[in-house]
Amino acid sequence: ANPSANGYYVLTPPFLNNHSPTSERLRQRCLAKYGEKATHFVASGYDILFLVDGLVSSADTTRSALRDRLAGGVHFPACTGEIFTLPGRHEFDHEYLPARINNGRFEFLCAH
């Protein structure tokens, strides 16, 4: 964040939160393999691949089985925060954490 934003309060995905073991694992893998920091875009791609893998790793991957599995609700501890949907709903909810911008960095107001 730009230092001119100091003092602003925002909601941001926990991917930026150093207390998240899932995002820390991704950061370490990116640094080891590519020598670069993981971005939010990398984390989003990483999350969707593991979410899809979890859905199709069962024995029954027919269209109706996948539809029923999604309709039953999903909980996924992603790099970008907890992703979940309640049974019978089609909207995915995503976790955001409150933070304050200080010296161009996010200071989270709660532990994750």
C-alpha positions as CSV (number, residue, x, y, z in Angstrom):
1,A,0.0,0.0,0.0
2,N,1.1,3.5,-0.7
3,P,2.3,5.3,2.4
4,S,-0.1,8.2,1.6
5,A,-2.8,5.7,2.7
6,N,-1.5,5.6,6.3
7,G,-4.2,5.5,8.9
8,Y,-6.9,4.1,6.5
9,Y,-8.8,1.0,7.6
10,V,-9.5,-1.7,5.0
11,L,-10.7,-5.3,4.6
12,T,-8.1,-7.5,2.9
13,P,-7.8,-11.3,2.3
14,P,-5.7,-13.1,4.9
15,F,-3.2,-14.1,2.1
16,L,-1.4,-11.0,3.2
17,N,-1.5,-12.2,6.9
18,N,1.8,-13.8,8.0
19,H,-0.1,-15.9,10.5
20,S,-1.8,-18.1,7.9
21,P,0.1,-21.5,7.6
22,T,-1.5,-22.1,4.2
23,S,-0.3,-18.8,2.7
24,E,3.1,-19.2,4.4
25,R,3.6,-22.6,2.7
26,L,2.8,-21.0,-0.7
27,R,5.2,-18.1,-0.1
28,Q,8.0,-20.5,0.8
29,R,7.3,-22.7,-2.3
30,C,7.3,-19.7,-4.6
31,L,10.6,-18.3,-3.2
32,A,12.3,-21.8,-3.4
33,K,11.1,-22.6,-7.0
34,Y,11.0,-19.2,-8.7
35,G,13.0,-16.9,-6.4
36,E,10.0,-14.5,-6.3
37,K,7.3,-13.6,-3.8
38,A,3.9,-15.1,-4.3
39,T,1.2,-12.6,-5.4
40,H,-2.5,-12.5,-4.7
41,F,-3.0,-13.8,-8.3
42,V,-0.7,-16.8,-7.6
43,A,-2.6,-17.5,-4.4
44,S,-6.0,-17.4,-6.2
45,G,-4.8,-19.8,-8.9
46,Y,-3.3,-22.1,-6.3
47,D,-6.5,-22.1,-4.3
48,I,-8.8,-22.9,-7.2
49,L,-6.6,-25.8,-8.4
50,F,-6.7,-27.4,-4.9
51,L,-10.4,-26.7,-4.6
52,V,-11.1,-28.5,-7.9
53,D,-8.7,-31.3,-7.0
54,G,-10.6,-31.9,-3.8
55,L,-13.9,-32.0,-5.7
56,V,-12.8,-34.5,-8.4
57,S,-10.5,-36.7,-6.3
58,S,-13.4,-38.9,-5.2
59,A,-14.5,-42.1,-7.0
60,D,-17.6,-40.5,-8.5
61,T,-16.9,-37.5,-10.7
62,T,-20.1,-37.5,-12.7
63,R,-21.8,-34.2,-13.2
64,S,-24.6,-35.1,-10.8
65,A,-22.2,-36.2,-8.1
66,L,-20.2,-33.0,-8.3
67,R,-23.4,-30.9,-8.3
68,D,-24.6,-32.8,-5.2
69,R,-21.3,-32.4,-3.4
70,L,-21.3,-28.6,-4.1
71,A,-24.9,-28.4,-3.0
72,G,-24.1,-30.0,0.3
73,G,-21.8,-27.1,1.2
74,V,-18.0,-26.6,0.9
75,H,-15.4,-25.5,3.4
76,F,-11.9,-25.0,2.1
77,P,-8.9,-23.5,4.0
78,A,-7.4,-21.5,1.2
79,C,-4.3,-19.3,0.9
80,T,-6.7,-16.4,0.4
81,G,-8.7,-17.2,3.5
82,E,-11.5,-19.6,4.4
83,I,-13.7,-20.2,1.4
84,F,-17.1,-21.8,2.1
85,T,-20.7,-22.1,1.0
86,L,-23.6,-23.2,3.0
87,P,-25.7,-26.2,2.0
88,G,-28.3,-25.3,-0.6
89,R,-26.6,-21.9,-1.5
90,H,-24.7,-21.1,-4.6
91,E,-22.7,-18.1,-3.4
92,F,-19.2,-18.7,-2.1
93,D,-18.4,-16.6,1.0
94,H,-14.8,-15.5,1.5
95,E,-13.1,-14.4,4.6
96,Y,-11.7,-10.8,4.9
97,L,-9.8,-9.4,7.8
98,P,-9.8,-5.8,9.1
99,A,-6.5,-4.0,8.8
100,R,-5.0,-0.6,9.2
101,I,-2.4,0.8,6.8
102,N,0.7,1.9,8.5
103,N,3.9,3.0,6.7
104,G,2.7,1.3,3.5
105,R,2.0,-2.1,5.2
106,F,-1.1,-3.8,6.5
107,E,-1.4,-4.2,10.3
108,F,-4.1,-6.7,11.0
109,L,-6.4,-5.8,13.8
110,C,-7.2,-9.4,14.8
111,A,-5.2,-12.7,14.8
112,H,-5.9,-15.2,12.1
